[in-house]
Amino acid sequence: MPFTLLEIPEMAIFYLIFSVVASLMSLPFGRLADRVGRKTVLLLSYAFWGALCWSVIYVGSLTGLVFLFILYGFHKAAAEPAQRAFVSELAPEKYRASVLGVYQLVVGLFALPASLIAGILWNYLGALTPFHFSFVLTCLATLLLLFVREKRR
């Protein structure tokens, strides 16, 4: 990567692209999850994220960055509705609201250490290392998700 993300004045535009793609695609991915299953859409979202992490290695242009932020938007749009619905469906009906609250709590609690680990990897091992690490974790999460059974609707 010949530049760092902090050196790009267009960064706000990239996040706008991400937000627009995620917003526009969230409903279609939610509907797809209703049709083909939450697990399938989650696996698709992991594929988007894995492709993003792997593609970072080869990005050397602003056009490439636009592609990455579009992928990021697709990942977010596919993951968000499918994750919440999947967690909700796997929880016993009596505890559904509590389980969703605990899920959000865990996601929030792990955001800080995840960012800290990414920053340490970036500082000590290079800017691409957090993406390699995330790619490995995504592959592991994909493998683990294959063993989770969806409830029949």
N, CA, C and O atoms as a DFTB+ gen file, in Angstrom:
612 C
 N C O
     1  1       0.859      -1.167       0.000
     2  2       0.000       0.000       0.000
     3  2       0.911       1.237       0.000
     4  3       1.622       1.470       0.978
     5  1       0.901       2.025      -1.070
     6  2       1.828       3.149      -1.174
     7  2       1.431       4.369      -0.344
     8  3       2.185       5.341      -0.299
     9  1       0.291       4.348       0.301
    10  2      -0.160       5.472       1.110
    11  2      -0.853       4.922       2.342
    12  3      -1.251       3.757       2.379
    13  1      -0.991       5.764       3.337
    14  2      -1.766       5.329       4.501
    15  2      -3.139       5.965       4.420
    16  3      -3.327       6.994       3.771
    17  1      -4.088       5.342       5.084
    18  2      -5.463       5.834       5.023
    19  2      -5.593       7.241       5.592
    20  3      -6.479       7.997       5.193
    21  1      -4.717       7.588       6.517
    22  2      -4.797       8.909       7.138
    23  2      -4.352      10.021       6.195
    24  3      -4.659      11.192       6.419
    25  1      -3.636       9.656       5.152
    26  2      -3.141      10.655       4.198
    27  2      -4.132      10.968       3.090
    28  3      -3.842      11.787       2.218
    29  1      -5.284      10.336       3.108
    30  2      -6.240      10.471       2.016
    31  2      -7.331      11.460       2.402
    32  3      -8.141      11.169       3.281
    33  1      -7.366      12.632       1.754
    34  2      -8.382      13.624       2.104
    35  2      -9.794      13.169       1.743
    36  3     -10.766      13.694       2.287
    37  1      -9.922      12.217       0.845
    38  2     -11.230      11.741       0.409
    39  2     -11.838      10.706       1.348
    40  3     -12.882      10.134       1.035
    41  1     -11.208      10.453       2.492
    42  2     -11.647       9.380       3.388
    43  2     -13.119       9.526       3.784
    44  3     -13.829       8.523       3.870
    45  1     -13.584      10.733       4.022
    46  2     -14.991      10.938       4.384
    47  2     -15.910      10.476       3.252
    48  3     -16.994       9.953       3.509
    49  1     -15.486      10.666       2.015
    50  2     -16.280      10.221       0.873
    51  2     -16.351       8.697       0.834
    52  3     -17.392       8.130       0.501
    53  1     -15.254       8.039       1.172
    54  2     -15.249       6.575       1.200
    55  2     -16.219       6.049       2.253
    56  3     -16.940       5.082       2.008
    57  1     -16.238       6.679       3.412
    58  2     -17.182       6.249       4.445
    59  2     -18.619       6.564       4.046
    60  3     -19.542       5.850       4.440
    61  1     -18.814       7.615       3.275
    62  2     -20.140       7.906       2.742
    63  2     -20.562       6.797       1.777
    64  3     -21.703       6.337       1.818
    65  1     -19.645       6.369       0.914
    66  2     -19.926       5.271      -0.022
    67  2     -20.299       4.014       0.767
    68  3     -21.284       3.349       0.446
    69  1     -19.519       3.689       1.793
    70  2     -19.802       2.538       2.648
    71  2     -21.209       2.645       3.234
    72  3     -21.985       1.692       3.168
    73  1     -21.533       3.797       3.805
    74  2     -22.829       3.984       4.463
    75  2     -23.991       3.870       3.484
    76  3     -25.017       3.268       3.800
    77  1     -23.832       4.442       2.307
    78  2     -24.893       4.380       1.298
    79  2     -25.098       2.939       0.839
    80  3     -26.235       2.476       0.749
    81  1     -24.006       2.224       0.548
    82  2     -24.114       0.828       0.109
    83  2     -24.753      -0.012       1.213
    84  3     -25.664      -0.795       0.944
    85  1     -24.286       0.144       2.451
    86  2     -24.840      -0.630       3.567
    87  2     -26.328      -0.334       3.754
    88  3     -27.116      -1.248       3.997
    89  1     -26.712       0.927       3.645
    90  2     -28.122       1.300       3.815
    91  2     -28.995       0.745       2.696
    92  3     -30.072       0.204       2.948
    93  1     -28.527       0.881       1.471
    94  2     -29.320       0.424       0.330
    95  2     -29.435      -1.099       0.256
    96  3     -30.447      -1.627      -0.206
    97  1     -28.409      -1.793       0.705
    98  2     -28.384      -3.249       0.567
    99  2     -28.896      -4.000       1.787
   100  3     -29.083      -5.215       1.721
   101  1     -29.125      -3.313       2.889
   102  2     -29.553      -3.970       4.114
   103  2     -30.904      -4.673       3.951
   104  3     -31.052      -5.826       4.356
   105  1     -31.858      -4.008       3.378
   106  2     -33.183      -4.606       3.176
   107  2     -33.121      -5.792       2.205
   108  3     -33.685      -6.842       2.511
   109  1     -32.461      -5.666       1.051
   110  2     -32.361      -6.844       0.171
   111  2     -31.673      -8.040       0.837
   112  3     -32.094      -9.179       0.636
   113  1     -30.631      -7.798       1.619
   114  2     -29.967      -8.910       2.300
   115  2     -30.857      -9.477       3.408
   116  3     -30.833     -10.683       3.657
   117  1     -31.630      -8.635       4.066
   118  2     -32.587      -9.121       5.056
   119  2     -33.635     -10.021       4.423
   120  3     -33.981     -11.071       4.965
   121  1     -34.131      -9.603       3.279
   122  2     -35.117     -10.423       2.550
   123  2     -34.486     -11.735       2.076
   124  3     -35.111     -12.794       2.134
   125  1     -33.248     -11.646       1.612
   126  2     -32.539     -12.853       1.187
   127  2     -32.375     -13.820       2.367
   128  3     -32.527     -15.031       2.212
   129  1     -32.066     -13.274       3.538
   130  2     -31.928     -14.112       4.740
   131  2     -33.248     -14.785       5.089
   132  3     -33.258     -15.915       5.576
   133  1     -34.364     -14.101       4.843
   134  2     -35.676     -14.700       5.081
   135  2     -35.936     -15.857       4.114
   136  3     -36.567     -16.849       4.478
   137  1     -35.446     -15.721       2.883
   138  2     -35.689     -16.737       1.851
   139  2     -34.739     -17.929       1.954
   140  3     -35.178     -19.079       1.921
   141  1     -33.439     -17.657       2.079
   142  2     -32.456     -18.745       2.003
   143  2     -31.882     -19.129       3.360
   144  3     -31.184     -20.138       3.464
   145  1     -32.156     -18.360       4.389
   146  2     -31.668     -18.671       5.726
   147  2     -30.614     -17.692       6.204
   148  3     -29.835     -17.146       5.423
   149  1     -30.615     -17.488       7.510
   150  2     -29.674     -16.528       8.133
   151  2     -28.239     -16.989       7.973
   152  3     -27.347     -16.195       7.675
   153  1     -28.027     -18.283       8.173
   154  2     -26.677     -18.830       8.119
   155  2     -26.042     -18.621       6.739
   156  3     -24.866     -18.270       6.638
   157  1     -26.815     -18.835       5.698
   158  2     -26.308     -18.643       4.331
   159  2     -25.892     -17.199       4.101
   160  3     -24.840     -16.942       3.516
   161  1     -26.704     -16.258       4.554
   162  2     -26.384     -14.844       4.367
   163  2     -25.188     -14.448       5.243
   164  3     -24.359     -13.638       4.828
   165  1     -25.099     -15.015       6.448
   166  2     -23.917     -14.754       7.278
   167  2     -22.647     -15.271       6.606
   168  3     -21.613     -14.603       6.623
   169  1     -22.729     -16.451       6.022
   170  2     -21.566     -16.984       5.302
   171  2     -21.194     -16.064       4.132
   172  3     -20.013     -15.852       3.854
   173  1     -22.199     -15.528       3.458
   174  2     -21.957     -14.577       2.373
   175  2     -21.285     -13.313       2.910
   176  3     -20.360     -12.789       2.289
   177  1     -21.748     -12.825       4.060
   178  2     -21.141     -11.622       4.646
   179  2     -19.688     -11.886       5.035
   180  3     -18.831     -11.017       4.875
   181  1     -19.410     -13.094       5.549
   182  2     -18.028     -13.455       5.876
   183  2     -17.172     -13.508       4.609
   184  3     -16.000     -13.134       4.629
   185  1     -17.763     -13.975       3.515
   186  2     -17.034     -13.996       2.244
   187  2     -16.702     -12.571       1.792
   188  3     -15.595     -12.313       1.319
   189  1     -17.657     -11.649       1.936
   190  2     -17.371     -10.250       1.598
   191  2     -16.227      -9.716       2.455
   192  3     -15.307      -9.076       1.944
   193  1     -16.286      -9.982       3.767
   194  2     -15.246      -9.485       4.670
   195  2     -13.894     -10.130       4.353
   196  3     -12.869      -9.450       4.344
   197  1     -13.892     -11.433       4.093
   198  2     -12.642     -12.107       3.738
   199  2     -12.054     -11.540       2.459
   200  3     -10.844     -11.336       2.363
   201  1     -12.907     -11.284       1.478
   202  2     -12.439     -10.683       0.224
   203  2     -11.867      -9.292       0.469
   204  3     -10.852      -8.921      -0.120
   205  1     -12.515      -8.528       1.337
   206  2     -12.013      -7.190       1.676
   207  2     -10.634      -7.289       2.327
   208  3      -9.703      -6.592       1.924
   209  1     -10.506      -8.158       3.336
   210  2      -9.223      -8.297       4.046
   211  2      -8.119      -8.739       3.103
   212  3      -6.998      -8.236       3.178
   213  1      -8.424      -9.666       2.226
   214  2      -7.422     -10.161       1.287
   215  2      -7.103      -9.094       0.229
   216  3      -5.948      -8.956      -0.173
   217  1      -8.097      -8.352      -0.217
   218  2      -7.902      -7.342      -1.274
   219  2      -7.080      -6.152      -0.809
   220  3      -6.450      -5.484      -1.629
   221  1      -7.071      -5.872       0.486
   222  2      -6.304      -4.736       1.014
   223  2      -4.833      -4.852       0.608
   224  3      -4.163      -3.845       0.382
   225  1      -4.350      -6.064       0.518
   226  2      -2.952      -6.312       0.166
   227  2      -2.628      -5.721      -1.208
   228  3      -1.517      -5.239      -1.433
   229  1      -3.583      -5.758      -2.107
   230  2      -3.330      -5.376      -3.493
   231  2      -3.780      -3.971      -3.857
   232  3      -3.531      -3.514      -4.973
   233  1      -4.435      -3.282      -2.941
   234  2      -4.964      -1.949      -3.261
   235  2      -3.834      -0.931      -3.264
   236  3      -3.072      -0.821      -2.303
   237  1      -3.742      -0.202      -4.342
   238  2      -2.729       0.829      -4.437
   239  2      -3.262       2.094      -5.073
   240  3      -2.497       2.987      -5.437
   241  1      -4.585       2.170      -5.208
   242  2      -5.170       3.329      -5.872
   243  2      -6.436       3.743      -5.153
   244  3      -6.997       2.990      -4.357
   245  1      -6.870       4.947      -5.448
   246  2      -8.130       5.423      -4.877
   247  2      -9.312       4.627      -5.409
   248  3     -10.276       4.398      -4.678
   249  1      -9.255       4.203      -6.664
   250  2     -10.311       3.372      -7.237
   251  2     -10.413       2.051      -6.476
   252  3     -11.512       1.564      -6.210
   253  1      -9.276       1.483      -6.133
   254  2      -9.259       0.257      -5.349
   255  2      -9.879       0.459      -3.974
   256  3     -10.572      -0.420      -3.464
   257  1      -9.630       1.612      -3.380
   258  2     -10.228       1.909      -2.081
   259  2     -11.748       2.018      -2.178
   260  3     -12.460       1.589      -1.269
   261  1     -12.241       2.582      -3.261
   262  2     -13.695       2.654      -3.466
   263  2     -14.261       1.233      -3.480
   264  3     -15.279       0.959      -2.844
   265  1     -13.601       0.336      -4.204
   266  2     -14.025      -1.062      -4.252
   267  2     -14.046      -1.666      -2.850
   268  3     -14.995      -2.369      -2.503
   269  1     -13.021      -1.407      -2.038
   270  2     -12.959      -1.948      -0.678
   271  2     -14.114      -1.439       0.179
   272  3     -14.705      -2.204       0.941
   273  1     -14.438      -0.160       0.061
   274  2     -15.522       0.390       0.875
   275  2     -16.886      -0.098       0.389
   276  3     -17.824      -0.188       1.182
   277  1     -17.008      -0.411      -0.892
   278  2     -18.239      -1.033      -1.393
   279  2     -18.365      -2.441      -0.810
   280  3     -19.441      -2.835      -0.361
   281  1     -17.260      -3.200      -0.817
   282  2     -17.260      -4.531      -0.195
   283  2     -17.622      -4.445       1.287
   284  3     -18.382      -5.266       1.800
   285  1     -17.074      -3.454       1.957
   286  2     -17.356      -3.243       3.375
   287  2     -18.851      -2.985       3.581
   288  3     -19.447      -3.504       4.525
   289  1     -19.448      -2.190       2.706
   290  2     -20.881      -1.918       2.783
   291  2     -21.704      -3.178       2.566
   292  3     -22.695      -3.398       3.262
   293  1     -21.302      -4.012       1.605
   294  2     -21.998      -5.273       1.368
   295  2     -21.881      -6.188       2.589
   296  3     -22.858      -6.821       2.990
   297  1     -20.695      -6.256       3.172
   298  2     -20.504      -7.073       4.373
   299  2     -21.430      -6.611       5.498
   300  3     -22.130      -7.418       6.110
   301  1     -21.425      -5.325       5.756
   302  2     -22.234      -4.773       6.850
   303  2     -23.722      -5.004       6.592
   304  3     -24.460      -5.381       7.502
   305  1     -24.161      -4.781       5.360
   306  2     -25.572      -4.950       5.015
   307  2     -26.017      -6.404       5.129
   308  3     -27.155      -6.674       5.513
   309  1     -25.143      -7.328       4.802
   310  2     -25.495      -8.744       4.894
   311  2     -25.424      -9.232       6.335
   312  3     -26.262     -10.024       6.765
   313  1     -24.431      -8.765       7.078
   314  2     -24.196      -9.277       8.433
   315  2     -25.206      -8.767       9.450
   316  3     -25.741      -9.556      10.228
   317  1     -25.475      -7.489       9.463
   318  2     -26.294      -6.897      10.534
   319  2     -27.671      -7.536      10.687
   320  3     -27.975      -8.043      11.767
   321  1     -28.513      -7.537       9.662
   322  2     -29.846      -8.116       9.875
   323  2     -29.793      -9.631      10.115
   324  3     -30.559     -10.160      10.920
   325  1     -28.896     -10.317       9.424
   326  2     -28.819     -11.774       9.558
   327  2     -28.331     -12.175      10.946
   328  3     -28.843     -13.135      11.522
   329  1     -27.350     -11.458      11.493
   330  2     -26.837     -11.795      12.825
   331  2     -27.911     -11.638      13.884
   332  3     -28.126     -12.541      14.693
   333  1     -28.576     -10.516      13.884
   334  2     -29.602     -10.278      14.906
   335  2     -30.748     -11.287      14.796
   336  3     -31.227     -11.808      15.803
   337  1     -31.177     -11.552      13.573
   338  2     -32.264     -12.517      13.381
   339  2     -31.817     -13.922      13.791
   340  3     -32.581     -14.667      14.404
   341  1     -30.584     -14.276      13.451
   342  2     -30.051     -15.603      13.782
   343  2     -29.959     -15.783      15.293
   344  3     -30.368     -16.814      15.829
   345  1     -29.421     -14.778      15.973
   346  2     -29.329     -14.833      17.437
   347  2     -30.726     -14.942      18.036
   348  3     -30.956     -15.736      18.948
   349  1     -31.633     -14.161      17.535
   350  2     -33.005     -14.169      18.037
   351  2     -33.663     -15.532      17.844
   352  3     -34.337     -16.033      18.744
   353  1     -33.469     -16.120      16.688
   354  2     -34.081     -17.413      16.400
   355  2     -33.463     -18.547      17.209
   356  3     -34.152     -19.508      17.550
   357  1     -32.182     -18.448      17.519
   358  2     -31.513     -19.506      18.284
   359  2     -31.836     -19.444      19.771
   360  3     -31.684     -20.435      20.484
   361  1     -32.282     -18.281      20.238
   362  2     -32.584     -18.102      21.663
   363  2     -33.945     -18.703      22.005
   364  3     -34.860     -18.691      21.181
   365  1     -34.074     -19.230      23.228
   366  2     -35.408     -19.661      23.663
   367  2     -36.355     -18.456      23.654
   368  3     -35.969     -17.358      24.054
   369  1     -37.573     -18.662      23.204
   370  2     -38.515     -17.547      23.042
   371  2     -38.677     -16.726      24.315
   372  3     -38.795     -15.502      24.257
   373  1     -38.682     -17.385      25.443
   374  2     -38.864     -16.715      26.728
   375  2     -37.739     -15.713      27.020
   376  3     -37.965     -14.704      27.689
   377  1     -36.545     -15.986      26.527
   378  2     -35.373     -15.159      26.832
   379  2     -34.857     -14.370      25.619
   380  3     -33.751     -13.829      25.656
   381  1     -35.641     -14.307      24.565
   382  2     -35.194     -13.701      23.310
   383  2     -34.669     -12.272      23.498
   384  3     -33.581     -11.961      23.014
   385  1     -35.398     -11.413      24.173
   386  2     -34.975     -10.017      24.366
   387  2     -33.689      -9.951      25.184
   388  3     -32.793      -9.169      24.868
   389  1     -33.593     -10.761      26.225
   390  2     -32.386     -10.772      27.060
   391  2     -31.171     -11.260      26.269
   392  3     -30.077     -10.707      26.385
   393  1     -31.380     -12.297      25.468
   394  2     -30.279     -12.834      24.661
   395  2     -29.799     -11.794      23.659
   396  3     -28.595     -11.637      23.459
   397  1     -30.730     -11.082      23.025
   398  2     -30.327     -10.020      22.088
   399  2     -29.559      -8.922      22.814
   400  3     -28.582      -8.396      22.280
   401  1     -29.984      -8.574      24.016
   402  2     -29.265      -7.570      24.804
   403  2     -27.863      -8.029      25.164
   404  3     -26.911      -7.254      25.067
   405  1     -27.728      -9.281      25.579
   406  2     -26.409      -9.829      25.917
   407  2     -25.535      -9.889      24.670
   408  3     -24.341      -9.594      24.731
   409  1     -26.124     -10.269      23.545
   410  2     -25.378     -10.295      22.279
   411  2     -24.797      -8.914      21.961
   412  3     -23.613      -8.789      21.647
   413  1     -25.634      -7.885      22.045
   414  2     -25.159      -6.522      21.779
   415  2     -24.095      -6.099      22.801
   416  3     -23.130      -5.421      22.446
   417  1     -24.267      -6.493      24.055
   418  2     -23.286      -6.193      25.093
   419  2     -21.938      -6.820      24.752
   420  3     -20.903      -6.160      24.841
   421  1     -21.950      -8.087      24.364
   422  2     -20.708      -8.790      24.029
   423  2     -20.037      -8.151      22.814
   424  3     -18.821      -7.962      22.803
   425  1     -20.817      -7.823      21.806
   426  2     -20.262      -7.156      20.615
   427  2     -19.598      -5.835      21.024
   428  3     -18.484      -5.539      20.591
   429  1     -20.268      -5.057      21.843
   430  2     -19.718      -3.784      22.302
   431  2     -18.476      -3.953      23.159
   432  3     -17.509      -3.206      23.010
   433  1     -18.495      -4.931      24.057
   434  2     -17.342      -5.155      24.934
   435  2     -16.108      -5.618      24.168
   436  3     -14.985      -5.264      24.528
   437  1     -16.308      -6.399      23.122
   438  2     -15.178      -6.888      22.353
   439  2     -14.657      -5.874      21.327
   440  3     -13.582      -6.074      20.762
   441  1     -15.389      -4.808      21.083
   442  2     -14.937      -3.797      20.128
   443  2     -13.662      -3.102      20.603
   444  3     -12.766      -2.846      19.800
   445  1     -13.572      -2.798      21.881
   446  2     -12.375      -2.122      22.397
   447  2     -11.137      -3.005      22.304
   448  3     -10.141      -2.568      21.727
   449  1     -11.144      -4.228      22.841
   450  2      -9.938      -5.050      22.709
   451  2      -9.595      -5.366      21.250
   452  3      -8.419      -5.468      20.902
   453  1     -10.611      -5.523      20.396
   454  2     -10.342      -5.794      18.983
   455  2      -9.596      -4.627      18.347
   456  3      -8.636      -4.824      17.602
   457  1     -10.046      -3.413      18.647
   458  2      -9.378      -2.225      18.112
   459  2      -7.973      -2.086      18.677
   460  3      -7.044      -1.701      17.967
   461  1      -7.825      -2.398      19.946
   462  2      -6.509      -2.337      20.586
   463  2      -5.545      -3.341      19.948
   464  3      -4.400      -3.001      19.650
   465  1      -6.004      -4.558      19.742
   466  2      -5.166      -5.578      19.102
   467  2      -4.805      -5.156      17.684
   468  3      -3.655      -5.302      17.268
   469  1      -5.773      -4.635      16.942
   470  2      -5.500      -4.177      15.569
   471  2      -4.460      -3.063      15.573
   472  3      -3.557      -3.052      14.735
   473  1      -4.581      -2.124      16.512
   474  2      -3.606      -1.034      16.600
   475  2      -2.210      -1.524      16.940
   476  3      -1.224      -1.043      16.382
   477  1      -2.127      -2.471      17.847
   478  2      -0.815      -3.029      18.219
   479  2      -0.195      -3.762      17.027
   480  3       0.989      -3.592      16.737
   481  1      -1.001      -4.577      16.339
   482  2      -0.497      -5.287      15.158
   483  2      -0.030      -4.302      14.090
   484  3       1.018      -4.497      13.474
   485  1      -0.804      -3.253      13.878
   486  2      -0.474      -2.226      12.888
   487  2       0.851      -1.557      13.250
   488  3       1.732      -1.422      12.401
   489  1       0.992      -1.138      14.506
   490  2       2.196      -0.415      14.929
   491  2       3.455      -1.265      14.915
   492  3       4.519      -0.795      14.513
   493  1       3.340      -2.522      15.354
   494  2       4.543      -3.332      15.538
   495  2       4.849      -4.289      14.397
   496  3       5.998      -4.693      14.220
   497  1       3.830      -4.658      13.620
   498  2       4.055      -5.639      12.562
   499  2       3.691      -5.134      11.166
   500  3       3.902      -5.838      10.178
   501  1       3.152      -3.930      11.080
   502  2       2.855      -3.354       9.772
   503  2       1.368      -3.154       9.539
   504  3       0.521      -3.778      10.179
   505  1       1.084      -2.270       8.610
   506  2      -0.300      -1.847       8.348
   507  2      -1.183      -2.964       7.800
   508  3      -2.400      -2.928       7.983
   509  1      -0.601      -3.945       7.139
   510  2      -1.415      -5.016       6.567
   511  2      -1.704      -6.141       7.558
   512  3      -2.621      -6.933       7.340
   513  1      -0.943      -6.220       8.630
   514  2      -1.072      -7.325       9.583
   515  2      -2.471      -7.445      10.193
   516  3      -2.979      -8.561      10.294
   517  1      -3.116      -6.351      10.603
   518  2      -4.478      -6.526      11.138
   519  2      -5.439      -7.149      10.125
   520  3      -6.356      -7.877      10.503
   521  1      -5.231      -6.867       8.859
   522  2      -6.096      -7.433       7.830
   523  2      -5.821      -8.924       7.640
   524  3      -6.746      -9.713       7.445
   525  1      -4.541      -9.304       7.700
   526  2      -4.206     -10.729       7.638
   527  2      -4.811     -11.465       8.836
   528  3      -5.393     -12.539       8.686
   529  1      -4.668     -10.884      10.009
   530  2      -5.208     -11.475      11.235
   531  2      -6.730     -11.603      11.148
   532  3      -7.297     -12.632      11.515
   533  1      -7.374     -10.566      10.667
   534  2      -8.828     -10.593      10.513
   535  2      -9.248     -11.651       9.494
   536  3     -10.268     -12.318       9.671
   537  1      -8.471     -11.800       8.440
   538  2      -8.772     -12.823       7.436
   539  2      -8.727     -14.213       8.061
   540  3      -9.610     -15.034       7.814
   541  1      -7.707     -14.480       8.866
   542  2      -7.587     -15.775       9.546
   543  2      -8.768     -15.985      10.499
   544  3      -9.355     -17.066      10.536
   545  1      -9.109     -14.954      11.261
   546  2     -10.250     -15.068      12.187
   547  2     -11.561     -15.266      11.426
   548  3     -12.443     -15.989      11.890
   549  1     -11.691     -14.639      10.276
   550  2     -12.892     -14.801       9.455
   551  2     -12.999     -16.230       8.947
   552  3     -14.086     -16.808       8.931
   553  1     -11.880     -16.795       8.535
   554  2     -11.881     -18.204       8.093
   555  2     -12.282     -19.118       9.250
   556  3     -13.051     -20.060       9.060
   557  1     -11.769     -18.844      10.432
   558  2     -12.116     -19.627      11.615
   559  2     -13.608     -19.481      11.949
   560  3     -14.283     -20.471      12.233
   561  1     -14.113     -18.252      11.913
   562  2     -15.534     -18.004      12.194
   563  2     -16.418     -18.715      11.167
   564  3     -17.468     -19.254      11.516
   565  1     -15.995     -18.715       9.916
   566  2     -16.748     -19.396       8.863
   567  2     -16.809     -20.888       9.155
   568  3     -17.867     -21.508       9.045
   569  1     -15.688     -21.452       9.521
   570  2     -15.630     -22.872       9.852
   571  2     -16.546     -23.196      11.033
   572  3     -17.291     -24.175      10.994
   573  1     -16.489     -22.377      12.076
   574  2     -17.333     -22.598      13.247
   575  2     -18.819     -22.447      12.918
   576  3     -19.648     -23.202      13.425
   577  1     -19.153     -21.475      12.073
   578  2     -20.549     -21.246      11.703
   579  2     -21.135     -22.444      10.970
   580  3     -22.336     -22.701      11.057
   581  1     -20.302     -23.172      10.255
   582  2     -20.786     -24.351       9.541
   583  2     -21.365     -25.410      10.484
   584  3     -22.182     -26.233      10.071
   585  1     -20.940     -25.386      11.752
   586  2     -21.419     -26.363      12.730
   587  2     -22.663     -25.904      13.493
   588  3     -23.219     -26.663      14.287
   589  1     -23.093     -24.679      13.259
   590  2     -24.292     -24.165      13.937
   591  2     -25.509     -24.548      13.095
   592  3     -25.543     -24.317      11.886
   593  1     -26.493     -25.130      13.750
   594  2     -27.708     -25.535      13.044
   595  2     -28.783     -24.468      13.199
   596  3     -29.056     -23.987      14.299
   597  1     -29.379     -24.115      12.077
   598  2     -30.511     -23.181      12.109
   599  2     -31.747     -23.915      12.580
   600  3     -31.930     -25.102      12.310
   601  1     -32.601     -23.178      13.299
   602  2     -33.900     -23.745      13.658
   603  2     -34.782     -23.758      12.424
   604  3     -34.722     -22.848      11.597
   605  1     -35.581     -24.769      12.307
   606  2     -36.516     -24.840      11.183
   607  2     -37.651     -23.855      11.400
   608  3     -38.170     -23.710      12.507
   609  1     -38.030     -23.170      10.301
   610  2     -39.130     -22.196      10.403
   611  2     -40.420     -22.797       9.967
   612  3     -41.452     -22.126       9.985
